[in-house]
Amino acid sequence: MQGIWTAIISGLCVAIPSVLATISSNKRNNDLVIYRIDELDKKVHEHNNLIDRMYKAEKSISLIESELKEVKSAK
């Protein structure tokens, strides 16, 4: 009977730290994934902002070009 209790106690001494280490490792990995996703979101937002600005700039350039053609044709 004493051997069974020894086995149970030694099993718990191995299992409990292992479970705690696994939980801690998973939390750290989860935090890292969340951080990386947040950083990617920021980069995507900056990229989309640049796309919008370029679209507006291209539209303005197109209008300026058409006005320049009108001025040249009026001469």
ABEGO torsion letter per residue (X at the ends): XAAAAAAAAAAAAAAAAAAAAAAAAAAAAAAAAAAAAAAAAAAAAAAAAAAAAAAAAAAAAAAAAAAAAAAAAAX
